[in-house]
């Protein structure tokens, strides 16, 4: 089982869990099952209506200093 995150042209979408292992087959299935699918994601794999198939490039987030107070929050 794999989960696929999808979005539609009207801003709706969701996550679907299914037995489809091949990403391109999942895109075809989701576009047939739901109207207006414009984006499908699974892990770092991506498909969009405008750009087709591709991969996410992970963004490195710099470490930010963490300041922890030993005092309880006010209120």
N, C-alpha and C positions, 0 to 999 in steps of 0.2 A: 504494500500500500504506500502511496505517496500522496502528499498534500500539495495542492496548487492554489496559489492566490491569484484571483482574477479581478479585473475592473471593467466596467462597461462605460459606454460613451455618456451615459446620463449620471455618472458618479456613483453608481451602485456596484455591487460585486460581492465577493466573499471568498471563503476558503472551501475547497472541496477535497474530500479524501476519496481516492479511487484506486482501482487495480491497474491503471495505465502507467507503465514504467517509462515509456519513451516520451520525452518532452514534446516533440513535434506532434505525436499522436494525441497527446492531452490538449494541445492548442486546438487541433481540429475538432475534437470532441466538445470542448467548452464553447467554441464558436457555433457549433450546431445546437447545443443544448440551451444556451442563453443568448438572447438577442443583444447585439451591440457590443460584444467583447472586444476591447481595444488593447488589453494588456494582460499578460499571464506571467507569473513568476514561480520559480521553484528553486530554492537555494540561491545560487549566484547566476542561474540561467534566467534569461528574460526574452520575451517576445512582445513586440508592440506592433500595432497596425501600421504605424508610420515608418518604423525602422526595421521591422522583421526580427530575426533571431540575433541574440547577442549575449554578452556576459556582463555582469556587474563588476565594477572595479571597486573593491573595498576601499573606503576612505579611512585614512589613519587619523585618529583623533588624538591631539596632543594631551599628555597628562596634565591635568590641572591640579594646582595645590589644593589639598583638602584640609580645611580647618575645622576641627571638631571642638565644640564647646562642652565643657563638663557641667555647665549650668543647664537646668531645664529651660525649655522655651517659655517666653512670657505668656501669661494668660491662663 
